[in-house]
């Protein structure tokens, strides 16, 4: 197990050359480009502070819990910017904790599951926060908040469906990217741009509708494998 403070910046950069990063560019290109590629300086600082990966996961979790309060209580002039920064910082921390675990040899099932839980909570709370911010900006009660909650529920449902289906369908090595794959890769990777919606101002209502549409399309994409073997003609 490597001592956190002894991990060099060069070693941190080498982690970006791993297969997990290449796979991330296929499945979540915006997260890989905007947050994974910018996380090494944060990882270096966090390691020098003596923080472990689970502590960083906890920081991200606390940050996620604060998002609705940011959207509802902060002055409207700065609430969008603070929520945007919080969304970006969460994504960077979410990339950093896994990188820190690999570099220090502190990977664990508990850490992985806590990271998963933190990510799920953040999705729901950030969507809700966008709805709250939209209602405050547009003076619409809690209508956009309710719609954002529906979008959050559908998005989390899509993730659960995808993971359940993944237990049934054997995942092989990814093949070369084909031209016909590019629209799907582009669509799936858009999730990394969601923090920027907090800056939409008077168009926040449109952003909430976009989240709802995106969540519905995500469910459709998650269900596609169920039209193929082993589901087709298989047993329950």
PEKA-V867002 format. One record per backbone hydrogen bond with DSSP energy under -1.0 kcal/mol. CO is the residue of the C=O (numbers start at 0). NH is the residue of the N-H. Records with the same first field share a line. If there is no record, write none. Layout:
CO = NH / NH
//
This chain:
2 = 5
3 = 6
7 = 11
8 = 12
9 = 13
12 = 15
13 = 16
14 = 17
17 = 21
18 = 22
19 = 23
20 = 24
22 = 26
23 = 27
27 = 31
28 = 32
29 = 33
30 = 34 / 35
31 = 36
38 = 42
39 = 43
40 = 44
41 = 45
42 = 46
43 = 47
44 = 48
45 = 50
46 = 49
51 = 55
52 = 56
53 = 57
54 = 58
55 = 59
56 = 60
57 = 61
58 = 62
59 = 63
60 = 64
61 = 65
63 = 66
65 = 69
66 = 70
67 = 71
68 = 72
69 = 73
74 = 77 / 78
77 = 81
78 = 82
79 = 83
80 = 84
81 = 85
82 = 86
83 = 87
84 = 88
85 = 89
86 = 90
87 = 91
88 = 92
89 = 93
90 = 94
91 = 95
92 = 96
94 = 98
95 = 99
96 = 100
97 = 101
98 = 102
99 = 103
100 = 105
107 = 111
108 = 112
109 = 113
110 = 114
111 = 115
112 = 116
113 = 117
114 = 118
115 = 119
116 = 120
117 = 121
118 = 122
119 = 123
120 = 124
121 = 125
122 = 126
123 = 127
124 = 128
125 = 129
126 = 130
127 = 131
128 = 132
129 = 133
130 = 134
131 = 135
132 = 136
133 = 137
134 = 138 / 139
139 = 142
141 = 145
142 = 146
143 = 147
144 = 148
145 = 149
146 = 150
147 = 151
148 = 152
149 = 153
150 = 154
151 = 155
152 = 156
153 = 157
154 = 158
155 = 159
156 = 160
157 = 161
158 = 162
159 = 163
160 = 164
161 = 165
164 = 167 / 168
177 = 180
178 = 181
180 = 184
181 = 185
182 = 186
183 = 187
184 = 188
186 = 189
188 = 191
189 = 192
190 = 193
192 = 195
193 = 196
194 = 197
195 = 198
196 = 199
199 = 202
200 = 203
202 = 206
203 = 207
204 = 208
205 = 209
206 = 210
207 = 211
208 = 212
209 = 213
210 = 214
211 = 215
212 = 216
213 = 217
214 = 218
215 = 219
216 = 220
217 = 221
218 = 222
222 = 225
223 = 226
224 = 227
227 = 230
230 = 233
//
